[in-house]
Amino acid sequence: MLDLRLLRTEPDTVKAAVARRGEPTAPLDQVVIHDERRRAVVSEADDLRAEVKRISAEVGAMHRDGRADDAEELRARSRELGSRIDELAAEADQLEEWIRRILLFVPNMPADDCPDGSGPDDNVVVRTIGYDAGSYGDHNRVPHWDIGTELGILDIDRAVRMSGAMFAMYRGLGARLVRALIDYGLDRNRDLYEEIRPPTLVRTETMTSTGHLPKFSDDAYQLERDGLWAIPTAEVPLTSLLSGEIVDEADLPMRLMGHTSCFRREAGSAGRDTRGLLRVHEFDKVELYGFCTPEQAADIHAEILDRAERAIVDLGLAYRVLDLCAADLGDASARTFDIEAYAPGSDRWLEVSSVSWCRDYQTRRADVRYRPAAGGRTQMVHSLNGSGLAVPRVWASLVETYRQPDGSIAVPEALHPYMGGITSIGPA
């Protein structure tokens, strides 16, 4: 969440930043009002505690002087003050809860160099690599859902029969290709990133730490009986890996990666880009994640983007990189670059990675701090995340791009080691 001290000292700066996202700033005005009242209440309570302490000392002196009866009036006054202190403490707690509740719904401030804009149409195309519309033949202009059905490697109909709309089932070499992509995504990052296999079900506070709750509860799957949520991305448990901890600056940056299944309700998306694998409720993804100091953040952001981008380059897929405008950022992000692979059969640019710098927005919720090497008070860690490889859309783009005139699929060379030597996928 946003830094309350920054809002307190620079309210206009914070409000202007949030307004760039097209978000209302009235809630921030409410936070400022509640915060001023809370601090006044706390100050009054502190003054009263000091008065009680003074009275207590005076009553003690009276007892030592044998004037216990004369102290009764002071004791009564002390009891009155004690009751008032309790009332002020309750009011301060209530105000603090109100402030937290409001801030949980306020998005992060965009980075200064994040482009302005009012929506996806204002995202900036940074670069486009390997795309030539004329290079695709008729055999590439077949959507992956038809290719998958024809080759027996994708079974949407039976998946829907089992689980409902927007679920998919891979079969035979289609399933093998899923596993190959996962291992490919993990292996290429083992040099720097520690592999983590976190839980897939997490507590409410874990989902809250990343900003997925409470604002986006409709997009998540909840197990109400157990108070657990199915994660939408490994970013969620990885953010809470150090929850409540203080690390040494020397231990930063900390680089992590995790492969998990991911679950998203995709509320409100029915009928919109939902054919095949374009938008599904369950999918596999390799996530890259970083904890770092503010000074390290720019380099780690560039590093994660470079690794996600090179994964697509080595698969031989056409892609483009977008610099998301302020209004299209995820709530937790201050700056995001999306990688979109081109799928010639669907004739769509498919988001296959979203690489975000979240500043201390998430770590403030999760309470992850570091101890500066130079000494002084602890500081908030910054967090970054990006899809090292999101399986469904990469699978779709790959199958369409590598479809041959005879209907088979050539397996990209980078995946040969992960396919047991299989270089072509033909009919089952």
Wavefront OBJ file of the C-alpha trace (Angstrom):
o trace
v 0.000 0.000 0.000
v 1.030 3.625 -0.222
v 3.352 5.135 2.360
v 1.152 7.009 4.833
v 4.040 9.260 5.840
v 4.502 10.341 2.225
v 0.799 11.075 1.901
v 0.972 13.035 5.150
v 3.901 15.200 4.057
v 3.274 15.402 0.280
v -0.462 14.908 -0.261
v -0.569 16.813 -3.546
v 2.261 14.723 -5.012
v 0.565 11.456 -4.095
v -2.845 12.601 -5.340
v -1.401 13.791 -8.659
v 0.308 10.431 -9.152
v -2.842 8.409 -8.415
v -4.852 10.716 -10.684
v -2.539 9.767 -13.586
v -4.081 6.311 -13.373
v -7.565 7.764 -13.806
v -8.358 6.858 -10.204
v -10.401 9.103 -7.848
v -8.369 10.919 -5.209
v -11.207 11.591 -2.752
v -10.290 8.475 -0.707
v -6.847 9.973 -0.144
v -8.470 13.117 1.256
v -10.377 10.888 3.677
v -7.132 9.201 4.718
v -5.532 12.584 5.439
v -8.529 13.642 7.554
v -8.590 10.370 9.497
v -4.819 10.506 9.985
v -4.918 14.041 11.373
v -7.650 13.034 13.809
v -5.798 9.862 14.811
v -2.611 11.765 15.575
v -4.594 14.322 17.611
v -6.237 11.497 19.553
v -2.906 9.780 20.206
v -1.375 13.092 21.340
v -4.264 13.744 23.718
v -3.987 10.237 25.150
v -0.244 10.697 25.676
v -0.875 13.968 27.525
v -3.451 12.294 29.731
v -1.091 9.396 30.513
v 1.497 11.937 31.599
v -1.140 13.567 33.832
v -2.051 10.192 35.366
v 1.624 9.535 36.043
v 1.945 12.915 37.759
v -1.156 12.278 39.865
v 0.120 8.834 40.792
v 3.357 10.359 42.059
v 1.438 12.992 44.033
v -0.852 10.353 45.591
v 2.218 8.335 46.574
v 3.716 11.356 48.281
v 0.474 11.957 50.225
v 0.488 8.367 51.460
v 4.062 8.731 52.644
v 3.063 11.922 54.489
v 0.113 10.153 56.173
v -2.502 12.071 54.207
v -4.223 9.110 52.525
v -7.686 10.616 52.990
v -6.641 13.784 51.155
v -5.574 11.694 48.127
v -9.034 10.322 47.383
v -9.999 13.263 45.176
v -6.854 12.774 43.116
v -7.503 9.036 42.789
v -10.994 9.775 41.482
v -9.508 12.190 38.949
v -7.016 9.515 37.886
v -9.849 7.025 37.308
v -11.689 9.550 35.151
v -8.584 10.159 33.113
v -8.057 6.385 32.766
v -11.552 5.994 31.309
v -10.907 8.813 28.852
v -7.594 7.229 27.800
v -9.401 3.964 27.078
v -11.943 5.829 24.933
v -9.167 7.600 23.003
v -7.269 4.331 22.466
v -10.405 2.709 21.024
v -10.972 5.699 18.729
v -7.329 5.615 17.569
v -7.602 1.902 16.755
v -10.804 2.505 14.810
v -9.256 5.373 12.855
v -6.182 3.266 12.076
v -8.397 0.470 10.767
v -10.363 2.941 8.618
v -7.101 4.293 7.159
v -5.828 0.793 6.362
v -9.144 -0.235 4.827
v -9.143 2.787 2.499
v -5.483 2.390 1.514
v -6.016 -1.282 0.626
v -8.162 -0.092 -2.302
v -5.822 2.666 -3.516
v -3.413 1.635 -6.331
v 0.302 2.273 -6.469
v 1.760 5.508 -7.791
v 3.081 5.204 -11.360
v 6.790 5.767 -11.859
v 7.697 9.198 -13.184
v 8.839 7.705 -16.508
v 5.700 5.606 -16.940
v 3.832 6.881 -20.034
v 0.619 8.811 -19.547
v -2.557 7.462 -21.098
v -6.174 6.544 -20.483
v -6.134 2.856 -21.420
v -4.552 0.015 -23.429
v -4.634 1.973 -26.672
v -2.118 4.397 -25.149
v 0.480 1.745 -24.313
v 3.787 2.448 -26.048
v 5.273 -0.166 -28.387
v 8.959 -0.129 -27.441
v 10.110 -2.624 -30.069
v 8.780 -5.316 -32.385
v 11.045 -8.270 -33.167
v 10.720 -10.910 -35.878
v 7.278 -9.893 -37.142
v 6.614 -9.900 -40.883
v 2.954 -10.346 -41.778
v 3.863 -11.602 -45.228
v 6.107 -14.366 -43.927
v 3.228 -16.519 -42.713
v 1.686 -18.976 -45.127
v -1.903 -20.227 -45.212
v -0.808 -23.204 -43.112
v 0.121 -20.764 -40.291
v -3.197 -18.987 -40.450
v -5.018 -21.790 -38.626
v -5.959 -21.155 -34.954
v -4.376 -23.385 -32.349
v -7.722 -24.781 -31.183
v -8.280 -26.247 -34.634
v -4.677 -27.440 -34.909
v -4.844 -29.033 -31.468
v -8.065 -30.854 -32.262
v -6.765 -32.048 -35.634
v -3.562 -33.461 -34.091
v -5.225 -34.774 -30.936
v -2.975 -32.686 -28.648
v -5.585 -30.260 -27.269
v -9.007 -31.406 -26.027
v -11.132 -28.391 -25.156
v -14.491 -30.174 -25.474
v -13.725 -32.804 -22.844
v -12.131 -30.235 -20.539
v -15.332 -28.177 -20.692
v -17.349 -31.306 -20.021
v -15.248 -31.963 -16.913
v -14.844 -28.450 -15.521
v -16.856 -25.918 -17.518
v -16.007 -23.114 -19.911
v -12.475 -21.691 -20.151
v -10.686 -24.854 -19.069
v -8.304 -26.782 -21.323
v -6.794 -30.258 -21.464
v -3.575 -31.139 -23.260
v -3.035 -34.667 -24.546
v -0.130 -36.761 -25.796
v 2.626 -34.635 -27.235
v 0.577 -31.539 -26.434
v 0.979 -32.351 -22.734
v 4.630 -33.178 -23.333
v 5.053 -29.743 -24.905
v 3.567 -28.127 -21.778
v 6.116 -29.937 -19.603
v 8.919 -29.032 -21.989
v 8.043 -25.332 -21.814
v 8.005 -25.419 -18.013
v 11.409 -27.105 -17.767
v 12.778 -24.766 -20.437
v 11.542 -21.759 -18.442
v 13.124 -23.016 -15.225
v 16.436 -24.282 -16.566
v 17.403 -21.105 -18.357
v 17.205 -19.122 -15.093
v 18.889 -21.547 -12.686
v 22.181 -19.648 -12.934
v 20.884 -16.786 -10.768
v 17.395 -17.604 -9.525
v 16.639 -19.945 -6.630
v 13.843 -22.356 -7.490
v 10.913 -22.332 -5.058
v 7.847 -24.567 -5.198
v 5.421 -22.642 -2.968
v 1.953 -23.720 -1.839
v -0.831 -23.242 -4.374
v -3.380 -22.423 -1.655
v -2.692 -19.428 0.584
v -4.288 -17.447 3.394
v -6.215 -14.209 2.951
v -3.352 -12.110 4.317
v -1.001 -13.653 1.742
v -3.318 -12.636 -1.111
v -3.720 -9.212 0.492
v 0.044 -8.667 0.515
v 0.197 -8.458 -3.298
v -2.906 -6.313 -3.737
v -5.117 -9.103 -5.091
v -7.348 -8.708 -2.034
v -9.625 -7.173 -1.048
v -10.123 -5.212 -4.269
v -10.039 -8.100 -6.760
v -11.732 -10.873 -4.806
v -14.156 -11.526 -7.685
v -11.237 -12.612 -9.877
v -9.963 -15.231 -7.422
v -11.047 -18.711 -6.401
v -11.768 -19.046 -2.681
v -12.079 -22.121 -0.470
v -14.333 -20.510 2.129
v -14.452 -23.531 4.438
v -10.679 -23.390 4.968
v -10.117 -19.660 4.610
v -7.773 -20.273 1.673
v -7.414 -18.913 -1.844
v -6.059 -20.529 -5.018
v -3.128 -18.423 -6.189
v -3.451 -16.462 -9.462
v 0.355 -16.426 -9.821
v 3.441 -17.557 -7.884
v 4.042 -13.855 -7.238
v 1.533 -14.148 -4.384
v 3.319 -16.683 -2.147
v 6.774 -15.436 -3.173
v 5.912 -11.924 -1.964
v 5.133 -13.360 1.484
v 8.263 -15.519 1.612
v 9.903 -12.911 3.874
v 6.735 -11.564 5.476
v 7.459 -9.925 8.819
v 11.220 -10.354 8.384
v 14.175 -7.971 8.298
v 17.032 -8.957 5.984
v 20.523 -7.508 5.716
v 21.233 -5.247 2.765
v 24.091 -7.597 1.882
v 21.495 -10.312 1.138
v 19.875 -8.157 -1.568
v 19.039 -8.496 -4.356
v 17.335 -11.826 -3.716
v 16.282 -13.644 -6.900
v 13.604 -16.353 -6.853
v 11.675 -18.362 -9.421
v 8.743 -20.693 -9.110
v 6.623 -22.925 -11.287
v 3.011 -23.247 -10.165
v -0.438 -23.809 -11.480
v -2.327 -20.516 -11.502
v -6.071 -19.970 -11.091
v -8.084 -16.961 -12.234
v -11.833 -16.565 -12.431
v -11.453 -13.953 -15.204
v -14.643 -12.291 -13.982
v -16.384 -10.333 -16.692
v -14.405 -11.895 -19.538
v -17.066 -14.317 -20.775
v -17.298 -14.158 -24.566
v -14.154 -12.010 -24.882
v -11.066 -13.725 -26.322
v -12.042 -16.975 -24.666
v -11.559 -19.453 -27.499
v -8.874 -22.095 -27.106
v -6.076 -20.989 -24.782
v -6.513 -17.243 -25.120
v -8.067 -16.912 -21.673
v -8.322 -19.876 -19.298
v -9.115 -20.358 -15.615
v -6.158 -22.659 -14.887
v -2.670 -22.564 -16.387
v 0.997 -23.211 -15.628
v 3.558 -20.451 -15.347
v 7.192 -19.969 -14.399
v 7.494 -16.757 -12.380
v 10.677 -14.720 -11.849
v 10.766 -12.637 -8.700
v 13.117 -10.189 -7.023
v 13.540 -8.499 -3.646
v 15.958 -5.575 -3.699
v 16.864 -2.125 -2.422
v 15.372 0.924 -4.173
v 18.753 1.586 -5.794
v 18.894 -1.934 -7.265
v 15.336 -1.907 -8.623
v 16.001 -0.494 -12.109
v 18.692 -3.095 -12.832
v 16.589 -6.015 -11.552
v 13.598 -4.800 -13.578
v 15.710 -4.702 -16.728
v 17.198 -8.104 -15.910
v 13.847 -9.854 -15.511
v 12.544 -8.253 -18.705
v 15.660 -9.332 -20.604
v 15.362 -12.933 -19.409
v 11.658 -13.144 -20.247
v 12.297 -11.582 -23.658
v 15.206 -13.895 -24.506
v 13.056 -16.914 -23.678
v 10.722 -15.861 -26.497
v 13.625 -15.003 -28.821
v 15.163 -18.460 -28.385
v 11.807 -20.065 -29.219
v 11.851 -18.175 -32.515
v 8.529 -16.400 -31.951
v 7.714 -12.928 -33.231
v 6.967 -10.566 -30.368
v 6.706 -6.986 -29.257
v 7.406 -5.168 -25.986
v 4.911 -2.649 -24.607
v 5.540 0.037 -22.007
v 2.189 0.176 -20.218
v 0.666 3.590 -19.679
v -0.345 4.722 -16.191
v -4.026 3.874 -16.654
v -3.288 0.298 -17.776
v -0.944 -0.686 -14.951
v -1.919 -3.391 -12.512
v -2.850 -1.886 -9.158
v 0.392 -2.941 -7.452
v 2.723 -1.837 -10.247
v 4.655 1.387 -10.627
v 6.077 0.420 -14.042
v 5.268 -2.555 -16.282
v 6.582 -3.876 -19.575
v 4.479 -6.494 -21.356
v 5.835 -8.999 -23.862
v 3.306 -10.065 -26.486
v 3.978 -12.974 -28.829
v 2.297 -12.987 -32.224
v -0.029 -15.901 -32.969
v -0.587 -15.973 -36.759
v -3.519 -18.408 -36.693
v -5.448 -16.354 -34.148
v -4.018 -13.163 -35.705
v -3.497 -11.734 -32.229
v -0.712 -10.377 -30.100
v -0.867 -12.511 -26.955
v 0.524 -11.283 -23.642
v 3.031 -13.914 -22.539
v 4.864 -11.950 -19.861
v 4.191 -8.920 -17.695
v 7.282 -7.583 -15.915
v 6.516 -5.193 -13.080
v 8.329 -3.070 -10.513
v 6.076 -2.598 -7.483
v 8.318 -0.354 -5.373
v 7.415 -0.967 -1.702
v 3.675 -1.232 -2.376
v 3.534 -4.989 -1.748
v 6.331 -5.258 0.792
v 4.689 -2.597 2.941
v 1.627 -4.851 3.134
v 3.757 -7.945 3.733
v 6.118 -6.037 6.078
v 9.403 -6.980 4.422
v 12.289 -4.735 5.442
v 16.054 -4.582 5.166
v 18.763 -3.350 7.485
v 20.980 -0.799 5.637
v 24.683 -1.652 5.630
v 25.483 1.919 6.649
v 23.251 1.673 9.698
v 20.163 3.644 10.605
v 16.531 2.612 10.703
v 15.223 -0.277 8.648
v 13.884 0.391 5.145
v 11.180 -1.221 3.047
v 12.381 -3.737 0.450
v 11.252 -3.265 -3.157
v 9.658 -6.143 -5.092
v 9.625 -7.031 -8.780
v 8.037 -9.863 -10.711
v 7.655 -11.149 -14.238
v 6.482 -14.206 -16.109
v 9.554 -16.173 -17.086
v 7.233 -18.252 -19.222
v 3.430 -18.457 -19.203
v 2.507 -21.735 -20.865
v -0.903 -21.414 -22.603
v -0.277 -18.433 -24.846
v 3.302 -19.432 -25.634
v 1.952 -22.908 -26.509
v -0.677 -21.309 -28.755
v 1.754 -18.969 -30.512
v 4.281 -21.770 -30.981
v 1.777 -24.255 -32.430
v 0.465 -21.696 -34.931
v 3.892 -20.316 -35.862
v 5.522 -23.717 -36.375
v 2.666 -25.424 -38.212
v 3.970 -26.954 -41.434
v 2.189 -27.264 -44.819
v 1.487 -30.955 -44.076
v -0.294 -30.022 -40.840
v 2.471 -31.172 -38.484
v 4.249 -28.903 -35.990
v 8.002 -28.463 -36.045
v 9.382 -28.359 -32.498
v 11.704 -25.353 -31.966
v 15.329 -26.382 -31.526
v 15.469 -24.861 -28.041
v 12.897 -27.428 -26.882
v 14.497 -30.517 -28.422
v 16.304 -31.486 -25.187
v 13.017 -31.274 -23.307
v 10.993 -33.294 -25.820
v 13.126 -36.448 -25.602
v 14.510 -35.878 -29.079
v 11.099 -35.394 -30.696
v 11.402 -32.756 -33.394
v 7.959 -32.885 -34.971
v 4.398 -33.304 -33.718
v 2.096 -35.062 -36.141
v -1.359 -36.631 -35.827
v -1.792 -38.937 -32.805
l 1 2 3 4 5 6 7 8 9 10 11 12 13 14 15 16 17 18 19 20 21 22 23 24 25 26 27 28 29 30 31 32 33 34 35 36 37 38 39 40 41 42 43 44 45 46 47 48 49 50 51 52 53 54 55 56 57 58 59 60 61 62 63 64 65 66 67 68 69 70 71 72 73 74 75 76 77 78 79 80 81 82 83 84 85 86 87 88 89 90 91 92 93 94 95 96 97 98 99 100 101 102 103 104 105 106 107 108 109 110 111 112 113 114 115 116 117 118 119 120 121 122 123 124 125 126 127 128 129 130 131 132 133 134 135 136 137 138 139 140 141 142 143 144 145 146 147 148 149 150 151 152 153 154 155 156 157 158 159 160 161 162 163 164 165 166 167 168 169 170 171 172 173 174 175 176 177 178 179 180 181 182 183 184 185 186 187 188 189 190 191 192 193 194 195 196 197 198 199 200 201 202 203 204 205 206 207 208 209 210 211 212 213 214 215 216 217 218 219 220 221 222 223 224 225 226 227 228 229 230 231 232 233 234 235 236 237 238 239 240 241 242 243 244 245 246 247 248 249 250 251 252 253 254 255 256 257 258 259 260 261 262 263 264 265 266 267 268 269 270 271 272 273 274 275 276 277 278 279 280 281 282 283 284 285 286 287 288 289 290 291 292 293 294 295 296 297 298 299 300 301 302 303 304 305 306 307 308 309 310 311 312 313 314 315 316 317 318 319 320 321 322 323 324 325 326 327 328 329 330 331 332 333 334 335 336 337 338 339 340 341 342 343 344 345 346 347 348 349 350 351 352 353 354 355 356 357 358 359 360 361 362 363 364 365 366 367 368 369 370 371 372 373 374 375 376 377 378 379 380 381 382 383 384 385 386 387 388 389 390 391 392 393 394 395 396 397 398 399 400 401 402 403 404 405 406 407 408 409 410 411 412 413 414 415 416 417 418 419 420 421 422 423 424 425 426 427 428
